[in-house]
């Protein structure tokens, strides 16, 4: 038995037949809920955990100041 959740509405649907489960795996609008998600720790980068945050340059809004003619 497998349970799938709709990504758009959040409703859950349960299926017992293997044919129905296989057809729902290919459906882009549903995600299987009862299956534990596999996370690979090697994908998590630990060297970027202590870097300082990048602060973007603040640009003033509006028209720039006039420069005197020389």
Secondary structure, DSSP 8 states (H G I E B T S, - for coil): -EEEEETTT--EEEE-SHHHHHHHHT-TTEEESSS-----GGGS-STTTT-----------S--------
